[in-house]
């Protein structure tokens, strides 16, 4: 039985919430949805269970070529498939990559090309109208929160990862079923869980004034810090999976308030096509460094974060995240991921220009970003 939540968008949350999919498609008048997913997920029973829940009268139309970091080229291919098949809506099944790709496809199905003109750093948010193709998001990870987020992150043809932000890009419906995450591998459970934690922390530290969002972020952090290790150590622990899915949802509900330097850097590094770096992994790796950089501007908020995580006041927050990364088996140096110093000048520039930099609690220059990258090389 799903619980209905209305906050930013319509959310069906709970064990077996996927059973609501056919009804949601019917309410939206979608008769021929395009299922957007990735090859890995399409080879598992998860996609089959989602397709079956749709109760379609014809064979499902599937695009399963979502890259690890969605690209402009993949948007074009999925859009062409959608138009060729005459699809009138989208069901995104997977993690943040599939959902972000689906948002961009939903946008371009109703808006003139090129995609680049809608990038937030180019003032493109104002060009995004409300006439976006209906999108139902079905997350199968507990991390990005893209199912309720207003952003789509797409790597462009020039390798730059850009954000497309608009309330009109928030999925029409989110169906959050923790049961769908039971088969998530251990490493992805850890990496996506750290993504959720990064969202909660960075949006809380944003200097924008939004107490309701901060309260939601802290609740998400409490849930994630208490249940992440349980979910990693026992992937069949449904309570832990449920709590992590809610934490991911809350992190994204809250990041309407903005993010910070962790995301500025991970967006920049995520644009390196040749490496295919995982967003949650980058967030986990970069968190200690950015926490050290921001500490002088966030002393009171750091105290509140430590309290939410059940830590004593004398604990060094950056050192604690180093410890968490070690316990989770996360990489701790960019060099382990194939990143080299020769990439830093461009990455630092992209991070400085990223839309998340404006809401980092401590102003950061290109040199600051370069220095943070060097610290974790």
Sine and cosine of phi, psi and omega as CSV:
sin_phi,cos_phi,sin_psi,cos_psi,sin_omega,cos_omega
0.00,0.00,0.81,-0.58,-0.02,-1.00
-1.00,-0.04,0.53,-0.85,0.12,-0.99
-0.99,-0.13,0.75,-0.67,-0.01,-1.00
-1.00,0.06,0.82,-0.57,0.00,-1.00
-0.84,-0.54,0.77,-0.64,0.11,-0.99
-0.90,-0.43,0.98,-0.21,0.06,-1.00
-0.45,-0.89,0.95,-0.32,-0.11,-0.99
0.96,0.27,-0.69,0.72,0.04,-1.00
-0.43,-0.90,-0.01,-1.00,0.00,-1.00
-1.00,0.09,0.80,-0.60,-0.06,-1.00
-0.82,-0.58,0.82,-0.57,0.18,-0.98
-0.98,-0.18,0.92,-0.40,-0.11,-0.99
-0.83,-0.55,0.75,-0.67,0.11,-0.99
0.57,-0.82,0.21,-0.98,0.03,-1.00
-0.87,0.50,0.78,-0.63,0.00,-1.00
0.92,0.40,0.41,0.91,0.07,-1.00
-0.87,0.48,-0.36,0.93,0.00,-1.00
-0.87,0.49,-0.35,0.94,0.04,-1.00
-0.89,0.46,-0.25,0.97,0.01,-1.00
-1.00,0.09,-0.09,1.00,-0.14,-0.99
-0.87,0.50,-0.74,0.67,-0.04,-1.00
-0.86,0.51,-0.67,0.74,0.01,-1.00
-0.91,0.42,-0.64,0.76,0.00,-1.00
-0.92,0.38,-0.64,0.77,0.07,-1.00
-0.87,0.49,-0.69,0.73,-0.01,-1.00
-0.89,0.46,-0.68,0.73,-0.01,-1.00
-0.90,0.43,-0.53,0.85,0.00,-1.00
-1.00,0.07,-0.09,1.00,-0.01,-1.00
0.95,0.30,0.39,0.92,0.00,-1.00
-1.00,0.03,0.89,-0.46,0.02,-1.00
-0.96,-0.30,-0.40,0.92,-0.04,-1.00
-0.74,-0.68,0.97,0.22,-0.03,-1.00
-0.98,0.21,0.49,-0.87,0.20,-0.98
-0.99,-0.14,0.85,-0.53,0.08,-1.00
-1.00,0.05,0.89,-0.46,0.03,-1.00
-0.97,-0.24,0.84,-0.55,-0.05,-1.00
-0.47,-0.88,-0.27,-0.96,0.04,-1.00
-0.83,-0.56,0.23,-0.97,-0.08,-1.00
-0.89,0.45,-0.63,0.78,-0.01,-1.00
-0.87,0.49,-0.73,0.69,-0.05,-1.00
-0.95,0.31,-0.55,0.84,-0.04,-1.00
-0.93,0.36,-0.25,0.97,0.03,-1.00
-1.00,-0.03,0.09,1.00,-0.02,-1.00
-0.92,-0.39,0.25,-0.97,0.04,-1.00
-0.93,0.36,-0.20,0.98,-0.06,-1.00
-0.88,0.47,-0.76,0.66,-0.02,-1.00
-0.89,0.46,-0.65,0.76,0.02,-1.00
-0.86,0.51,-0.65,0.76,-0.01,-1.00
-0.92,0.39,-0.58,0.82,0.04,-1.00
-0.93,0.36,-0.72,0.70,0.02,-1.00
-0.87,0.49,-0.68,0.73,0.02,-1.00
-0.88,0.47,-0.61,0.79,-0.01,-1.00
-0.92,0.40,-0.39,0.92,0.00,-1.00
-0.95,0.31,-0.37,0.93,0.04,-1.00
0.80,0.60,0.77,0.64,-0.03,-1.00
-0.98,0.22,0.46,-0.89,0.02,-1.00
-1.00,0.02,-0.13,0.99,0.00,-1.00
-0.71,-0.71,0.16,-0.99,0.01,-1.00
-0.87,0.49,0.69,-0.73,-0.03,-1.00
-0.92,0.40,0.61,-0.79,0.06,-1.00
-0.99,-0.17,0.85,-0.53,-0.16,-0.99
-0.81,-0.59,0.71,-0.70,0.21,-0.98
-0.91,-0.41,0.92,-0.39,-0.10,-0.99
-0.88,-0.47,0.49,0.87,-0.07,-1.00
-0.96,-0.30,0.50,0.87,0.05,-1.00
-0.93,0.37,0.82,-0.57,0.06,-1.00
-0.97,0.26,0.21,-0.98,0.03,-1.00
-0.84,0.54,-0.61,0.79,0.16,-0.99
-0.86,-0.52,0.93,-0.36,-0.13,-0.99
-0.85,0.53,0.65,-0.76,-0.10,-0.99
-0.89,-0.45,0.32,-0.95,0.07,-1.00
-0.86,0.51,-0.63,0.78,0.02,-1.00
-0.89,0.46,-0.67,0.74,0.02,-1.00
-0.91,0.41,-0.59,0.81,0.07,-1.00
-0.86,0.51,-0.72,0.69,-0.02,-1.00
-0.89,0.47,-0.68,0.74,-0.03,-1.00
-0.92,0.39,-0.69,0.73,0.01,-1.00
-0.92,0.40,-0.62,0.78,0.01,-1.00
-0.90,0.44,-0.68,0.74,0.03,-1.00
-0.88,0.47,-0.66,0.76,0.01,-1.00
-0.90,0.44,-0.67,0.74,0.01,-1.00
-0.87,0.49,-0.71,0.70,-0.03,-1.00
-0.94,0.35,-0.65,0.76,-0.01,-1.00
-0.88,0.47,-0.62,0.79,-0.05,-1.00
-1.00,0.02,-0.07,1.00,0.02,-1.00
0.93,0.37,0.60,0.80,-0.03,-1.00
-0.96,0.27,0.60,-0.80,-0.03,-1.00
-0.91,-0.42,0.27,0.96,0.04,-1.00
-0.03,-1.00,0.12,-0.99,-0.07,-1.00
-0.75,-0.67,0.63,-0.77,0.22,-0.98
-0.88,-0.48,0.92,-0.39,0.02,-1.00
-1.00,-0.05,0.82,-0.58,-0.05,-1.00
-0.83,-0.56,0.90,-0.43,0.03,-1.00
0.56,-0.83,-0.45,-0.90,0.03,-1.00
-1.00,0.01,-0.31,-0.95,-0.07,-1.00
-0.88,0.48,-0.51,0.86,-0.03,-1.00
-0.90,0.44,-0.75,0.67,-0.01,-1.00
-0.91,0.40,-0.63,0.77,-0.02,-1.00
-0.94,0.33,-0.65,0.76,0.05,-1.00
-0.90,0.44,-0.67,0.74,0.04,-1.00
-0.87,0.49,-0.69,0.73,-0.01,-1.00
-0.89,0.46,-0.62,0.78,0.04,-1.00
-0.87,0.49,-0.70,0.72,-0.02,-1.00
-0.91,0.41,-0.60,0.80,0.04,-1.00
-0.92,0.39,-0.68,0.73,0.03,-1.00
-0.87,0.50,-0.60,0.80,0.04,-1.00
-0.92,0.39,-0.78,0.63,-0.11,-0.99
-0.96,0.26,-0.24,0.97,0.07,-1.00
-0.94,0.34,-0.32,0.95,-0.08,-1.00
-0.79,-0.61,-0.03,1.00,-0.04,-1.00
-0.83,-0.55,0.50,-0.86,0.00,-1.00
-0.94,0.34,0.54,-0.84,0.09,-1.00
-0.95,0.31,0.32,-0.95,0.08,1.00
-1.00,0.00,0.29,-0.96,0.03,-1.00
-0.87,0.49,-0.62,0.79,-0.12,-0.99
-0.81,0.58,-0.53,0.85,-0.08,-1.00
-0.91,0.41,-0.21,0.98,-0.02,-1.00
-0.99,-0.17,0.07,1.00,0.01,-1.00
-0.91,0.41,0.65,-0.76,-0.09,-1.00
-0.90,0.43,-0.58,0.81,-0.03,-1.00
-0.94,0.34,-0.24,0.97,0.07,-1.00
-0.98,-0.22,0.27,0.96,-0.02,-1.00
0.95,0.30,0.38,0.92,-0.12,-0.99
-0.98,0.20,-0.26,0.96,-0.03,-1.00
-0.85,0.53,-0.61,0.79,-0.03,-1.00
-0.93,0.37,-0.30,0.96,-0.01,-1.00
-1.00,0.05,-0.12,0.99,-0.03,-1.00
-1.00,0.00,0.92,-0.40,-0.01,-1.00
-1.00,-0.01,0.08,-1.00,-0.08,-1.00
-0.98,0.22,-0.24,0.97,-0.03,-1.00
-0.99,0.17,0.95,0.32,0.04,-1.00
-0.95,-0.32,0.60,-0.80,-0.03,-1.00
-0.85,0.52,0.66,-0.75,0.00,-1.00
-0.85,0.53,0.69,-0.73,-0.06,-1.00
-0.72,-0.70,0.81,-0.59,0.14,-0.99
-0.95,-0.30,0.83,-0.55,-0.02,-1.00
-0.98,-0.21,0.78,-0.62,0.02,-1.00
-0.85,-0.53,1.00,-0.04,-0.03,-1.00
-0.95,0.32,0.65,-0.76,0.08,-1.00
-0.90,-0.44,0.13,0.99,0.15,-0.99
-0.80,-0.60,0.23,-0.97,0.05,-1.00
-0.86,-0.51,1.00,0.09,-0.07,-1.00
-0.35,-0.94,-0.93,0.37,-0.19,-0.98
-0.93,0.37,-0.56,0.83,-0.09,-1.00
0.94,0.34,0.23,0.97,-0.05,-1.00
-0.86,0.51,-0.34,0.94,-0.01,-1.00
-0.90,0.43,-0.32,0.95,0.08,-1.00
-0.80,-0.60,0.17,0.99,-0.03,-1.00
-1.00,0.00,0.40,-0.92,-0.02,-1.00
-1.00,-0.07,0.03,1.00,-0.11,-0.99
-0.94,-0.33,0.54,-0.84,0.20,-0.98
-0.82,-0.58,0.81,-0.58,0.00,-1.00
-0.96,-0.26,0.89,-0.46,-0.08,-1.00
-0.80,-0.60,0.73,-0.68,0.08,-1.00
-1.00,0.08,0.86,-0.50,-0.09,-1.00
-0.99,0.14,0.09,-1.00,-0.05,-1.00
-0.90,0.43,-0.40,0.92,0.04,-1.00
-1.00,0.03,0.22,0.97,0.02,-1.00
0.98,0.22,0.04,1.00,0.01,-1.00
-1.00,0.08,0.77,-0.64,0.01,-1.00
-1.00,-0.01,0.89,-0.45,-0.10,-1.00
-0.90,-0.44,0.47,-0.88,0.04,-1.00
-0.98,-0.18,0.69,-0.73,0.09,-1.00
-0.89,-0.46,0.93,-0.38,-0.16,-0.99
-0.85,-0.53,0.77,-0.64,0.10,-1.00
-0.18,-0.98,0.58,-0.81,0.12,-0.99
-0.85,0.53,-0.41,0.91,-0.02,-1.00
-0.97,0.26,-0.20,0.98,0.03,-1.00
-1.00,-0.04,-0.10,0.99,0.08,-1.00
-0.91,0.41,0.78,-0.62,0.00,-1.00
-0.78,0.62,0.56,-0.83,-0.01,-1.00
-0.88,0.47,-0.63,0.78,0.03,-1.00
-0.62,-0.78,0.63,-0.78,0.15,-0.99
-0.90,-0.44,0.79,-0.62,0.07,-1.00
-0.92,-0.38,0.96,-0.29,-0.12,-0.99
-0.95,-0.32,0.98,-0.19,-0.07,-1.00
-0.90,-0.43,0.97,-0.26,-0.02,-1.00
-0.85,0.53,-0.45,0.89,0.00,-1.00
-0.87,0.50,-0.53,0.85,-0.01,-1.00
-0.93,0.36,-0.25,0.97,-0.01,-1.00
-0.99,-0.11,-0.03,1.00,-0.08,-1.00
-0.88,0.47,-0.49,0.87,-0.02,-1.00
-1.00,-0.04,0.11,0.99,-0.03,-1.00
-0.91,0.41,0.79,-0.61,-0.02,-1.00
-0.85,0.52,0.40,-0.92,-0.07,-1.00
-0.82,0.58,-0.76,0.65,-0.07,-1.00
-0.90,0.44,-0.68,0.74,0.01,-1.00
-0.93,0.38,-0.52,0.85,0.09,-1.00
-0.87,0.49,-0.70,0.71,0.00,-1.00
-0.92,0.39,-0.74,0.68,-0.08,-1.00
-0.92,0.38,-0.68,0.73,0.02,-1.00
-0.95,0.32,-0.54,0.84,0.07,-1.00
-0.89,0.45,-0.64,0.77,0.05,-1.00
-0.93,0.37,-0.48,0.88,0.10,-1.00
-0.89,0.45,-0.71,0.70,0.03,-1.00
-0.87,0.49,-0.68,0.73,0.01,-1.00
-0.90,0.44,-0.66,0.75,0.02,-1.00
-0.88,0.48,-0.63,0.78,0.03,-1.00
-0.89,0.46,-0.73,0.69,-0.02,-1.00
-0.88,0.48,-0.70,0.72,-0.06,-1.00
-0.95,0.31,-0.74,0.68,-0.08,-1.00
-0.92,0.39,-0.63,0.78,0.01,-1.00
-0.94,0.35,-0.54,0.84,0.06,-1.00
-0.91,0.42,-0.61,0.80,-0.03,-1.00
-0.98,0.17,-0.25,0.97,0.03,-1.00
-0.82,0.57,0.68,-0.73,-0.03,-1.00
-0.96,0.26,-0.12,0.99,0.04,-1.00
-0.90,0.44,0.54,-0.84,-0.03,-1.00
-1.00,0.00,0.91,-0.41,0.03,-1.00
-0.31,-0.95,0.97,0.25,-0.04,-1.00
-0.82,0.57,-0.64,0.77,0.04,-1.00
-0.87,0.50,-0.66,0.75,0.02,-1.00
-0.90,0.43,-0.62,0.78,0.01,-1.00
-0.91,0.42,-0.62,0.78,0.02,-1.00
-0.90,0.43,-0.65,0.76,0.03,-1.00
-0.91,0.41,-0.68,0.73,0.01,-1.00
-0.87,0.49,-0.66,0.75,-0.01,-1.00
-0.93,0.36,-0.57,0.82,0.07,-1.00
-0.91,0.41,-0.67,0.74,0.05,-1.00
-0.87,0.49,-0.67,0.75,0.02,-1.00
-0.90,0.44,-0.66,0.75,0.04,-1.00
-0.86,0.51,-0.73,0.68,-0.01,-1.00
-0.89,0.46,-0.74,0.67,-0.07,-1.00
-0.91,0.41,-0.68,0.73,-0.04,-1.00
-0.92,0.38,-0.39,0.92,0.01,-1.00
-1.00,-0.03,-0.32,0.95,-0.14,-0.99
-0.84,-0.54,-0.18,0.98,-0.04,-1.00
-0.86,0.50,-0.75,0.66,-0.04,-1.00
-0.90,0.44,-0.57,0.82,0.05,-1.00
-0.90,0.44,-0.67,0.74,0.00,-1.00
-0.92,0.39,-0.60,0.80,0.00,-1.00
-0.94,0.34,-0.70,0.72,-0.09,-1.00
-0.97,0.24,-0.47,0.88,0.02,-1.00
-0.63,-0.77,1.00,-0.05,-0.08,-1.00
-0.90,0.44,-0.26,0.97,0.02,-1.00
-1.00,-0.04,0.09,1.00,0.03,-1.00
-0.97,0.24,0.99,-0.13,-0.12,-0.99
-0.92,0.39,-0.56,0.83,0.04,-1.00
-0.88,0.47,-0.71,0.70,0.02,-1.00
-0.89,0.45,-0.66,0.75,0.03,-1.00
-0.89,0.46,-0.64,0.77,0.00,-1.00
-0.91,0.43,-0.70,0.71,-0.01,-1.00
-0.92,0.40,-0.61,0.79,0.02,-1.00
-0.93,0.36,-0.59,0.80,0.04,-1.00
-0.92,0.40,-0.62,0.78,0.06,-1.00
-0.93,0.38,-0.63,0.78,0.03,-1.00
-0.88,0.47,-0.67,0.74,0.03,-1.00
-0.90,0.44,-0.67,0.74,0.03,-1.00
-0.87,0.49,-0.71,0.70,-0.03,-1.00
-0.93,0.37,-0.61,0.79,0.05,-1.00
-0.85,0.53,-0.65,0.76,0.00,-1.00
-0.98,0.22,-0.55,0.84,0.11,-0.99
-0.85,0.52,-0.62,0.78,-0.09,-1.00
-0.99,0.16,-0.48,0.88,-0.14,-0.99
-0.97,0.22,0.25,0.97,0.30,-0.95
-0.87,0.49,-0.32,0.95,-0.03,-1.00
-0.99,0.14,-0.16,0.99,-0.02,-1.00
0.97,-0.25,0.32,-0.95,0.01,-1.00
-0.89,-0.46,-0.54,-0.84,-0.08,-1.00
-0.38,-0.93,-0.41,-0.91,-0.18,-0.98
-0.91,0.42,-0.48,0.88,0.07,-1.00
-0.84,0.54,-0.73,0.68,-0.02,-1.00
-0.96,0.27,-0.55,0.84,0.08,-1.00
-0.84,0.55,-0.71,0.70,-0.02,-1.00
-0.95,0.30,-0.66,0.75,-0.03,-1.00
-0.94,0.35,-0.54,0.84,0.10,-1.00
-0.90,0.44,-0.69,0.72,-0.01,-1.00
-0.89,0.45,-0.73,0.69,-0.02,-1.00
-0.95,0.31,-0.51,0.86,0.02,-1.00
-0.93,0.38,-0.27,0.96,0.03,-1.00
-0.99,0.16,-0.08,1.00,0.00,-1.00
-0.98,0.20,1.00,-0.07,-0.11,-0.99
-0.78,0.62,-0.68,0.73,-0.16,-0.99
-0.92,0.39,-0.31,0.95,-0.05,-1.00
-0.98,-0.19,-0.47,0.88,0.01,-1.00
0.83,0.56,0.75,0.66,-0.11,-0.99
-0.96,0.27,0.65,-0.76,-0.03,-1.00
-0.98,0.18,0.76,-0.65,-0.10,-0.99
-0.87,0.49,-0.74,0.67,-0.01,-1.00
-0.90,0.44,-0.61,0.79,0.05,-1.00
-0.88,0.48,-0.70,0.71,0.03,-1.00
-0.88,0.47,-0.69,0.73,0.01,-1.00
-0.86,0.50,-0.68,0.73,0.01,-1.00
-0.89,0.46,-0.72,0.69,-0.05,-1.00
-0.91,0.42,-0.62,0.78,-0.10,-1.00
-0.99,0.11,-0.32,0.95,-0.11,-0.99
-0.82,0.58,-0.76,0.64,-0.04,-1.00
-0.86,0.51,-0.67,0.74,-0.02,-1.00
-0.89,0.45,-0.71,0.70,-0.02,-1.00
-0.93,0.36,-0.60,0.80,0.05,-1.00
-0.88,0.48,-0.63,0.78,0.05,-1.00
-0.91,0.42,-0.65,0.76,-0.02,-1.00
-0.90,0.44,-0.64,0.77,-0.11,-0.99
-1.00,0.06,-0.19,0.98,-0.21,-0.98
-0.81,0.58,-0.66,0.75,-0.07,-1.00
-0.90,0.43,-0.32,0.95,-0.03,-1.00
-0.96,-0.27,0.09,1.00,-0.16,-0.99
-0.64,-0.77,0.48,0.88,-0.17,-0.99
-0.85,0.53,-0.74,0.68,-0.02,-1.00
-0.92,0.40,-0.67,0.74,0.01,-1.00
-0.92,0.39,-0.55,0.84,0.06,-1.00
-0.89,0.45,-0.61,0.79,0.05,-1.00
-0.87,0.49,-0.67,0.74,0.00,-1.00
-0.93,0.38,-0.60,0.80,0.04,-1.00
-0.90,0.44,-0.70,0.71,0.01,-1.00
-0.88,0.47,-0.63,0.78,0.03,-1.00
-0.90,0.44,-0.69,0.73,0.01,-1.00
-0.89,0.46,-0.54,0.84,-0.02,-1.00
-1.00,0.05,0.00,1.00,0.00,-1.00
0.97,0.24,0.46,0.89,-0.02,-1.00
-0.98,-0.18,0.44,-0.90,0.05,-1.00
-0.98,0.17,0.41,-0.91,-0.11,-0.99
-0.86,0.52,-0.49,0.87,-0.08,-1.00
-0.99,0.17,-0.13,0.99,-0.02,-1.00
-0.91,0.41,0.70,-0.72,0.10,-0.99
-0.99,0.15,0.89,-0.46,-0.15,-0.99
-0.90,0.43,-0.68,0.74,0.01,-1.00
-0.89,0.45,-0.68,0.73,0.02,-1.00
-0.90,0.44,-0.56,0.83,0.04,-1.00
-0.90,0.43,-0.63,0.77,0.02,-1.00
-0.95,0.30,-0.47,0.88,0.18,-0.98
-0.87,0.49,-0.71,0.71,-0.01,-1.00
-0.90,0.44,-0.68,0.73,0.01,-1.00
-0.88,0.47,-0.69,0.72,0.00,-1.00
-0.88,0.47,-0.64,0.77,0.04,-1.00
-0.89,0.45,-0.72,0.69,-0.03,-1.00
-0.89,0.45,-0.56,0.83,-0.01,-1.00
-0.99,0.12,-0.16,0.99,-0.04,-1.00
0.97,0.25,0.44,0.90,0.01,-1.00
-0.99,0.17,0.52,-0.86,0.10,-0.99
-0.90,0.45,0.51,-0.86,-0.05,-1.00
-0.89,-0.46,-0.14,0.99,0.02,-1.00
-0.77,-0.64,0.63,-0.77,0.02,-1.00
-0.89,0.45,-0.50,0.86,0.03,-1.00
-0.86,0.52,-0.50,0.86,0.04,-1.00
-0.90,0.43,-0.39,0.92,-0.05,-1.00
-0.99,-0.14,0.06,1.00,0.01,-1.00
1.00,-0.02,0.09,1.00,0.03,-1.00
-0.98,0.22,0.68,-0.73,0.01,-1.00
-0.86,-0.51,0.32,-0.95,-0.02,-1.00
-0.87,0.49,-0.47,0.88,-0.01,-1.00
-0.90,0.44,-0.31,0.95,0.00,-1.00
-1.00,0.03,-0.16,0.99,-0.21,-0.98
-0.96,0.29,-0.57,0.82,-0.05,-1.00
-0.89,0.46,-0.73,0.68,0.02,-1.00
-0.92,0.39,-0.68,0.74,-0.02,-1.00
-0.89,0.45,-0.65,0.76,0.01,-1.00
-0.90,0.43,-0.63,0.78,0.04,-1.00
-0.90,0.43,-0.71,0.71,0.01,-1.00
-0.90,0.43,-0.63,0.78,0.02,-1.00
-0.90,0.43,-0.67,0.74,0.01,-1.00
-0.86,0.50,-0.59,0.80,-0.05,-1.00
-1.00,0.02,-0.10,0.99,-0.08,-1.00
-0.91,0.41,0.51,-0.86,-0.04,-1.00
-0.91,0.42,-0.39,0.92,-0.01,-1.00
-0.97,0.24,-0.33,0.94,-0.06,-1.00
-0.90,0.43,-0.54,0.84,-0.05,-1.00
-0.89,0.46,-0.41,0.91,-0.04,-1.00
-0.93,-0.36,0.29,0.96,0.17,-0.98
-0.95,0.32,0.67,-0.74,-0.09,-1.00
-0.90,0.43,-0.46,0.89,0.06,-1.00
-0.92,-0.39,0.82,-0.57,0.02,-1.00
-0.82,0.58,0.69,-0.73,-0.06,-1.00
-0.80,-0.59,0.71,-0.71,0.05,-1.00
-0.99,-0.10,0.14,-0.99,0.10,-1.00
-0.85,0.53,-0.64,0.76,0.00,-1.00
-0.90,0.43,-0.62,0.79,0.05,-1.00
-0.87,0.49,-0.69,0.72,0.01,-1.00
-0.91,0.42,-0.64,0.77,0.04,-1.00
-0.88,0.48,-0.68,0.73,0.00,-1.00
-0.91,0.42,-0.61,0.79,0.03,-1.00
-0.91,0.41,-0.63,0.78,0.05,-1.00
-0.89,0.45,-0.69,0.73,0.01,-1.00
-0.88,0.47,-0.58,0.81,-0.03,-1.00
-0.89,0.46,-0.51,0.86,-0.04,-1.00
-0.95,-0.31,0.21,0.98,0.03,-1.00
-0.92,0.40,0.00,0.00,0.00,0.00
